Amino acid sequence: MLDKVTDISDLQRIARRRVPRMFYDYADSGAWTESTYRDNSDAFGRIKLRQRVAVDIGDRSIATQMVGQEISMPVALAPVGMTGMQHADGEIAAARAAEKFGVPFTLSTMSICSIEAVAAATEKPFWFQLYVMRDRDYIEALIERARVAGCSALVLTLDLQILAQRHKDVKNGLSAPPKPTLINLIDLAFKPRWCLGMLGTANRTFGNIVGHAKGVSNMTSLSEWTHAQFDPTLNWDSIDWIRERWDGPLILKGINDVEDARIAAGKGADALIVSNHGGRQLDGAAASIDMLGPIVDAVGDQIEVHFDSGIRSGQDILKAVALGAKSTYIGRAFVYGLGAAGEAGVTKALELLRKELDLTMALCGETDIRNVGRHNLLPPGDFGQPI
Ligand code: FNR
């Protein structure tokens, strides 16, 4: 089945068939009107690459580094909540695929498999993403758990102090595990592979929370806890509090504004991620790829700049790197692979992106991803001069 898959949209189509509706919709949706969600991808289409010919492109490398770590291509797996609902043990499957590929996997606070379960099933260190909750004792313990598990970077998400709305999640009554309503049961009857996988695992709800956070023992208390716990008072000073408790590489996620980038660059972090959360938070925000250039211009000489939001191809990755991102993250691009075929599907997604990136770089006349820059792009509307 995977040998007929030629791009990420093929994986998306298979995932739509195999993953229960509420979890497929959870991934393939954005906040409110979804205008930013759509624009994240559309904006890539407006950026034009410079085609160069007759350059010796026989020997090429797309290997690079993120926060000092060697990686086989400028891609990491973004933190994605409830990955373990796209496929049984989804976080473990994705982490294993990333590990074999030589790219970082980032485990979400809102994962199904716990930090400890992923650590036990993998060999190399992975990264941990932190949501700051009101219960700081819980956060302190979570950071400690990440350290004990050997996590080699902490990704602190700043753009979800408060939750935007995705209409589909409300309509579908999103929960992990799904509630046994008639509509859900009918849907699950058409997803036998998914059900079988789930029957074979004990990882069916939020592994980092249940049994760890005070007062969370069942689904009702979990849902109440989650909604009450995202901390709307999170502010730039909170980063100092985190810094005191985590001395490894720290990455600030969710910067989509030049002024915020300037402040972030002064906080002693190792990298920032230009991101609008894949269009899942502020509907009407600029596409992140449109903000990348201005942010790199403002702070690129002070802090490593990473990028996510809207990447669906190797061409997109090349454009982000050309605009100054040291590396990128993929969210839905790997989630669709996971939903389509578990670990093999994530591996397929990474293979597709690697091939597209390598060939696109070559067609731009470049042989080393570390030399890709703005000279590989054409300025908007003026195709005479490189940027
Ligand atoms: C996310 N994202 C996210 N980010 C984060 O910091 N913690 C999280 O738990 C989640 N959860 C989550 C769930 C789902 C289903 C998606 C699609 C995304 C955001 C994610 O890390 C990343 O910023 C976006 O996915 C990037 O956009 P693309 O690549 O999906 O277009």
Boltz pocket constraint, residues with backbone or C-beta under 6 A from the ligand:
constraints:
  - pocket:
      binder: B
      contacts: [[A, 26], [A, 27], [A, 28], [A, 29], [A, 40], [A, 78], [A, 79], [A, 80], [A, 81], [A, 108], [A, 109], [A, 110], [A, 129], [A, 157], [A, 253], [A, 275], [A, 276], [A, 277], [A, 278], [A, 279], [A, 280], [A, 308], [A, 309], [A, 310], [A, 311], [A, 329], [A, 330], [A, 331], [A, 332], [A, 333]]
      max_distance: 6.0
